Amino acid sequence: MKIKLLVFFVILIASIIFFPISLHIFNTDNISVLTEQKNAAINNTVTVKLTSIGDFLMHLPIIKSAYDNNTKAYNFQPVFAPVEEYLQDSDLTIGNLETRLAGPEKGYSGYPLFNCPADLAVDLKKLGIDIITLANNHCLDMGWNGLITTMNNLEQAGMQYIGNARSPEERDNLLIKDIKGIKLGFLNYTETTNGLPVPEGKDFGVNLINLDIIKKDIASLISNRADIVIVYLHFGTEYKRYPTENQKKLARQVFDAGADIILGDHVHVLQPMEREGEKFIIYSLGNFISNQRWQYSDSGIILNLTFEKNLEQNKTHLKNIDYIPVWVDTYPAAGMLRYRVLAVEKAIADYQNGNDPLLTAEDYTRLKEVWEETTTLMSRPEQNIMPVMLLKNPERA
């Protein structure tokens, strides 16, 4: 009996001593397992940030202002330097080139027939632009040879392009960018070439808006396993801040054909954006750079779209949409007018804090107007589409 009691007490004491230890080890194992599962889920999810900007409308005064007398070359970097950090903080950046890079033999010019130094391509690459859209109403401004030379200069600068092609094979080799396992497919079409005809037998050179062709191209991207199909449409009525019924109709048809994202340009002012489920459209990104100094055309946005993909489930969705309002500033320097693209919110704060001596009281007034005009038109709080907060403690207009 005494032996049985002794054994009982030994077991009891051992249970008291070792049970907490056992419990601790059990909990640690569970925590470890849960942590591993969480890390596995995180590791199987990737995000990609796509940045899109509006029209590079290279008027002649901008070209002249970029000429460097010391180097005898054109330098466009100072024009874009104030917003460079916002473009390079992205996985992929794309913009619309509304000029040709056809060479000095054609003569540099602005409206109505645009031709810009090829130095622009090099500077856009340095800026962080990866892809250029070329299907627009100015793509034939310098003729067929100018169209070809433009693509050659972009390629030489290390940039990709969509919307124009040098051969049928290049036209049908649709662009899919695989970034971190997310495949983004890109298409680009224009409503018009300003009455300049595509040369006979060269239909492959310019992607004109044709719904049957768009459907075929979208189907091709999907069959090649594009996760997201992004369609750039150069369409609409210039200087109108709201889309036409024709724009809306075409957008619905393009979405029905399988597009996920539609990005519009051409009208040289901003037009609204909206989201429905995983579908998103902005009817116009406005001007990124131009010499159009009047209201609404002197501004645009930097649009950011963030996509997230679960690699295990092979599902991609549009995670976030935000934007940065921008404005084209002009200022005198070295006897001529210079240009620069500014982030509106930062420029307002810089003026208030005395950090930018180039900004005038008139500029400050216009910056506040641009902020109000842009955010009123473009923000969709109910769809979580809002401007980026560039400042930690912003004092927004």
Stockholm file with secondary structure:
# STOCKHOLM 1.0

chainA/1-397         MKIKLLVFFVILIASIIFFPISLHIFNTDNISVLTEQKNAAINNTVTVKLTSIGDFLMHLPIIKSAYDNNTKAYNFQPVFAPVEEYLQDSDLTIGNLETRLAGPEKGYSGYPLFNCPADLAVDLKKLGIDIITLANNHCLDMGWNGLITTMNNLEQAGMQYIGNARSPEERDNLLIKDIKGIKLGFLNYTETTNGLPVPEGKDFGVNLINLDIIKKDIASLISNRADIVIVYLHFGTEYKRYPTENQKKLARQVFDAGADIILGDHVHVLQPMEREGEKFIIYSLGNFISNQRWQYSDSGIILNLTFEKNLEQNKTHLKNIDYIPVWVDTYPAAGMLRYRVLAVEKAIADYQNGNDPLLTAEDYTRLKEVWEETTTLMSRPEQNIMPVMLLKNPERA
#=GR chainA/1-397 SS CHHHHHHHHHHHHHHHHHHHHHHHHHHHHHHHHHHHHHHHHHHTEEEEEEEEEEEECCCHHHHHHTEETTTTEECCHHHHGGGHHHHHSSSEEEEEECSCCCCGGGCCBCTTSCBCCTHHHHHHHHHTCCEEECCSTTTTTTHHHHHHHHHHHHHHTTCEEESBCSSHHHHHSCEEEEETTEEEEEEEEESCCTTCCCCTTCGGGBCBCCHHHHHHHHHHHHHTTCSEEEEEEECSCTTCSSCCHHHHHHHHHHHHTTCSEEEEESSSSEEEEEEETTEEEEEEEBEEECSCCSTTTTEEEEEEEEEEEETTTTEEEEEEEEEEEEEEEEEEETTEEEEEEEEHHHHHHHHHTTCCTTCCHHHHHHHHHHHHHHHHHHCBGGGTEEECCCSSSCCCC
#=GC SS_cons         CHHHHHHHHHHHHHHHHHHHHHHHHHHHHHHHHHHHHHHHHHHTEEEEEEEEEEEECCCHHHHHHTEETTTTEECCHHHHGGGHHHHHSSSEEEEEECSCCCCGGGCCBCTTSCBCCTHHHHHHHHHTCCEEECCSTTTTTTHHHHHHHHHHHHHHTTCEEESBCSSHHHHHSCEEEEETTEEEEEEEEESCCTTCCCCTTCGGGBCBCCHHHHHHHHHHHHHTTCSEEEEEEECSCTTCSSCCHHHHHHHHHHHHTTCSEEEEESSSSEEEEEEETTEEEEEEEBEEECSCCSTTTTEEEEEEEEEEEETTTTEEEEEEEEEEEEEEEEEEETTEEEEEEEEHHHHHHHHHTTCCTTCCHHHHHHHHHHHHHHHHHHCBGGGTEEECCCSSSCCCC
//
